[in-house]
Each structure stands twice: as structure tokens, then as C-alpha cells.
Amino acid sequence: MSLIDVARSVRGRALALRTAGKAAPPIEKEIAKLEKDLAALRAELPGASLAAFQSAPGAGERLEALTGSTSGLERRIATLNAALQAALDLDVQTLAEQRKQQHSAAIGRVRGHLERRDAAATELMGALATAIRAHIEMVDQSRLAAAALPADTEIEGAQLDGQRLSALCAREIFRQAQASGGGLSQFPHQPVGYIMPGSLQPLDQILRDASTIVLEQLSHPVAPDPRQRRLTA
């Protein structure tokens, strides 16, 4: 393998590691410059050799100078190739260290995200346990309120069954998710169509309004219409 082939092989490795570190690229650049100069000198050797053979004036000195310069460049390139090999080894070590640090940093970020996710799951479990107890209490109290109505009294606001309360709870989840600015696609029971942010009433306000209506109607009952009694008799 020629000196040029060795240099190309080493520079091929340098190209693969160009972004690994800073030691190899300057040496590679210098080698490329010297090889260009060497090629130019070698291009002059055939003509200089012929002139020297023909004993042209000054041809011998010119050939000797070209040969010396060529040999000097070859030695310089060989030295730089050795230096480039050492620089590549250093850059490989640098790259390995960089990747190790990046990998360690990535593991730290992943660990942090997973820890926060797990903490959120624990928080969600506690919130769901509280929500389930509150939902059961809402259903029970709505049922007891309907059962406590005076005989022959039907007031819709007092008769919120479990299914309707569950629908209102789902809408409340959507309302709060919408108010938070994200996460809507991750919740079930989304209302159909576009819902303008802020347009949905809070769940507690809906139930308070219903309770107010029930109590007002109970406080001001409507007297039965005798004509209606005769019509239905």
C-alpha cells in the first residue's frame, strides 16, 4: 500500500469521526494541503528527469531540488498521518465520553418524567377515591331527597338519578380539562360538537340551581285545578 493509500485510509476514518472531537480536523486539513503540493511536485518530475538526462543547463540542480522537496513532503505527510492516528484515537475517546454523558443525561430526564408520572398516578388514585365517595354521596342524597318529597309531588330537580349525575360528572371533567388548556382528547364522554371554553356551568352550580328550584317549588305549591280533576275523573 502506497503512502497516499495509507493517508486516504486514515482520512476516511477521520471523516467518520469529524464531529467526534477537535484534534483530528486541523491535521487532516494540513495533510490535504501538503498532498496537493506533493502532487504538483511529482507532476514536474518526468520533465525534470528528461532535462537532466539530456544534460540541459541547470537541469541537474532542478531535479535534485524537486527530489529533495518531494522526499521532504512525503516525510512530513507520514509524520502528520501518525499524528492524525493519535488524534483520531483521542477523538474516539472524546466521542465515547460525550455519548456516555448524553446517555446519562437522557436516563436522568426519563427517570424524572417517570417519577412525576408515577406521582401523578398516586395523586389521581387519591382524587378518584375522593370523587367516587362524593359521587356515591350525590346519588344517595338525590335518591333520599326524591323519596322525602311530599306524596304525589314530582319535581325533576330532586330526582337526579345515578345515570344523569354520572353524565354531569363526565361533563364536569371535560369542563375542567378544557379550562386547563389541554388533555381533552384523553377524557371520555366529550360533548358532541364544539363547546366554547367557559360556556359550561360548574357541576356544583348546576346542582345548587336545581336544589333552589326544588325548594322554591315546595315552598310555593300550586293549588290543584278542580276542572282538571273533573276532566280526569
Secondary structure, 3 states (H helix, E strand, C coil): CCHHHHHHHHHHHHHHCCCCCCCHHHHHHHHHHHHHHHHHHHHHHHHHHHHHHCCCCCHHHHHHHHHHHHHHHHHHHHHHHHHHHHHHHHHHHHHHHHHHHHHHHHHHHHHHHHHHHHHHHHHHHHHHHHHHHHHHHHHHHHHHHHHCCCCCCCCHHHCCCHHHHHHHHHHHHHHHHHHHCCCHHHCCCCCCCCCCCCCCCCHHHHHHHHHHHHHHHHHCCCCCCHHHHHHHC
